[in-house]
Amino acid sequence: MSKIKFSDIRRRNQRTSFFLFLVLFILMLLSLIGNPWYKAPIEWYFIPVLGVVGAFILPAKFGRHYCGQYCPTSFITDGINPVNRAGKILKSRHLRKVFLLLFVGIFLTTFSPWKMGLPESMTQTYWAAAFSKFWVLWIICPFVIAFPLIFILGFWKGGRTWCNYVCPWGAIGVALGKPQLKVTTKCTDCKACTTVCPQPEVLEGAIGRKGGTIDKNCLTCLKCVDVCSPKAIEWLKP
């Protein structure tokens, strides 16, 4: 029986996450269309709670493991040309800081307690009531801002360019997270890992016969683990 690769597990996780996200989007949209005079029910606070857990708590413990294994956008980006062609401007990560501020602003505005759970005035028109809901931003932004940029940057500079240098969740993961992987002295410096890595600069200083710690901006997509013949890449002990 052939051994299951991390790439197979990753694709399964990504597909599951993508379709769960899609179902949630459809439910929120149908709720808005069906009755625009009421704000999102208070029970929907599980969404910002998941957002906080996913954006702040998990990265602090597991680094960017979510980015590489579960992010719904990676279901798309992994299917685009994986060769990294990002230039100095993108690698400087200035864009990431801008999008991080935008993300935090939208998150706080969207899920403010005074903007959820309370009824709208029935004197409002249908469209006035619909567009007064700040939580609609949570639906609109991934599709109006993130997805187009994912495709543009993916086909222009490589599939994981958005994840590596722009994504605000990635910025939080880098700021709060810790390195997750290391290269041991088993490394033969064959550089097979750099040919499959969507962000090969994270391997600089780690590969070689002396080994080393892989940079914490690593997505932990684990493609390098799949191709490493001497099994020289391991998890760091907590």
Secondary structure, DSSP 8 states (H G I E B T S, - for coil): -----HHHHHHHHHHHHHHHHHHHHHHHHHHHHH-TTB---GGGGHHHHHHHIIIIIHHHHHTTHHHHHT-TTHHHHTTS-------HHHHTTHHHHHHHHHHHHHHHHHT-GGGSSSB--TTS-HHHHHHT-TTHHHHHHIIIIIHHHHHHHHHHH-TTHHHHHT-HHHHHHHHH----EEE-TT-----HHHHH-SSGGGGTTT-STT-EE--TT-----HHHHH-TT--EEE---
